[in-house]
Structures are given as structure tokens and as C-alpha cells.
Amino acid sequence: MSTVDRALQSIGKTNFVEYFEDYKELATRKEKITSEDKMRLAKKLLEDNPNATKLSGQMIRISSAISIFKNGWELDALREVIASKHPSITADIKAKAAAIVNAY
């Protein structure tokens, strides 16, 4: 398993696509990322996802997403989503991932 796969597994493919802009904005900002910045996004993720139960889980997602962006793996991660055969990855998610790749 590649490092991109591992990070994407920690985030969740659907989550990575749905919150791509939020993750990108946080990871690519000029200022240092503060714990308050991460906490703000973690609360948003927790509130938006009825299956999420803990802030700590959202913080893991955020750290993994930051790692993807800091290493320049975001297009690889999106391509993984597009190529996924997993039934939980819907056609809408694949289309959204493809649109992001095409716009990049």
C-alpha cells in the first residue's frame, strides 16, 4: 500500500472529495496552521457527517489530508477515487473528483 493510499484510507475517499476545497485551503495557506484552524474544520466535519462520532477522528482526517497536499499527492489521491471499484464510491463522487482533476 502506498503512502497516498494509506493517507486516503485515513480520510475516506468520499470525504476527501466532498471536503477537498476545505482541506486544500487549510493545507496551502501561507500562515502557519494553528490548532484552532484544525479544530474549526474538525467541528465542521463532525457536524456534517452523521456517522462521525469523535473530534479526534476528524483531526486524523485533517492531518492525513494536509500530508497529501504538502507532498503534492492530491491529483494522485483524486485519481485513486476515480479508479475505485468500491461500491460506496458513487458516480457523483467520481464525477466530482474528475471535475477537480480537470480544473487543476
Secondary structure as the mmCIF struct_conf table of DSSP 4:
data_model
#
loop_
_struct_conf.conf_type_id
_struct_conf.id
_struct_conf.beg_label_comp_id
_struct_conf.beg_label_asym_id
_struct_conf.beg_label_seq_id
_struct_conf.end_label_comp_id
_struct_conf.end_label_asym_id
_struct_conf.end_label_seq_id
HELX_RH_AL_P HELX_RH_AL_P1 THR A 3 ILE A 11
HELX_RH_AL_P HELX_RH_AL_P2 LYS A 13 GLU A 18
TURN_TY1_P TURN_TY1_P1 TYR A 19 TYR A 19
HELX_RH_AL_P HELX_RH_AL_P3 PHE A 20 ALA A 27
TURN_TY1_P TURN_TY1_P2 THR A 28 THR A 28
BEND BEND1 LYS A 30 GLU A 31
HELX_LH_PP_P HELX_LH_PP_P1 LYS A 32 THR A 34
HELX_RH_AL_P HELX_RH_AL_P4 SER A 35 ASP A 48
TURN_TY1_P TURN_TY1_P3 PRO A 50 ASN A 51
HELX_RH_AL_P HELX_RH_AL_P5 LEU A 55 LYS A 70
TURN_TY1_P TURN_TY1_P4 ASN A 71 GLY A 72
HELX_RH_AL_P HELX_RH_AL_P6 GLU A 74 ALA A 83
TURN_TY1_P TURN_TY1_P5 PRO A 87 SER A 88
BEND BEND2 ILE A 89 ILE A 89
HELX_RH_AL_P HELX_RH_AL_P7 ALA A 91 ALA A 103
#
